[in-house]
Amino acid sequence: MSITPSFQPVMPKLKRYTMETLLARGVRLDGRRLDEIRNIEIVPGYVEKAEGSALVRLGHTVVLVGVKTDIVAPFPDTPNEGVLVVHAEFVPLASPTFEPGPPDENAIELARVIDRSLREIRAVALDKLVLEPGKHVWRVFVDIYVLNHDGNLFDASMLGSMAALLVTRLPTPVKMEDGYRVDRTRYTMMLPINHKVVSVTLAKISGKLLVDPTYEEEQVADTRLVVAVSDDGLIAGMQKTGMGSLDYKEVLTAVSIALNKAKTYLSKLEEVVVPYRARLEEELSKQEKAEETAPPQPAPRREHLEAETIEQPEVVEETVVEEEEGKEPE
């Protein structure tokens, strides 16, 4: 967990001057172009015990996302929809500025941006997560853990969240007298997904817009703009951070760049995560067919159960004759 850091590293003036000089030439400190994204690596199904998970490496930034589910009562204003909860955790080992304690405003902001981006575009089909309308629905927890912070946590976390949701399997709901319990030893279906959503973060430094900023670039940036984009080319959300400003033309330019660069993230999901989801769906289908064709299990043997009686111990009634003292028989 994390609290608001008490200090922020100071960028040396010489390094900042070098960064701004290179940006004027269209080059960054790490050699990338202004609109170039760092190397992307996605490992779906990273946590075996989770219903869904994914590890994402974006450059040197590492984020782990896990998904767990349970069954709860729906919100009163959405009785026919499941519940989606997003939580972000800044692990102290990920950065010198992360400290133990409750989530700070940065972790809360990250979780809310991911939550709004998923919810606004209805990425998860919450209407298909209803067991009994108004009574019992699935609740989906998305937990984001930042393991190494080298900039652009928004894009890495969004990519990890989408990848984890795509490979999430729902366990078996078992009807009980007072509700439902979850049988996690068997899965019944994949989490229904309507859209894939990714985000593209741009930082403004010395009037230049940079895609996928590193940690050092974020420290000197005037402002940042996060644009969430769905797989059908729609804008799912926007978030501006930092004290600087963006004029109308800069916003239009940033959105145009984001719509274009979102294809890079989406293609990575299609390349790595979608085939993994297809394999899971195939496994579930085989499991279902095997259960349909399997011979019925024999009922417990009950031969002679009805004929058998439980022997009760014989109760012998004893008559006690008490003779009164001094009384002679008649």
Secondary structure, 3 states (H helix, E strand, C coil): CCCCCCCCCCCCHHHHHHHHHHHHCCECCCCCECCCCCCEEEEECCCCCCCEEEEEEECCEEEEEEEEEEEECCCCCCCCCCEEEEEEEECHHHCCCCCCCCCCHHHHHHHHHHHHHHHHCCCECHHHCEEECCCEEEEEEEEEEEEECCCCHHHHHHHHHHHHHHCCEEEEEEEECCEEEEEEEEEEEECCECCCEEEEEEEEECCEEEECCCHHHHHHCCEEEEEEEECCCCEEEEEEECCCCCCHHHHHHHHHHHHHHHHHHHHHHHHHHHHHHHHHHHHHHHHHHHHHHCCCCCCCCCCCCCCCCCCCCCCCCCCCCCCCCCCCCC
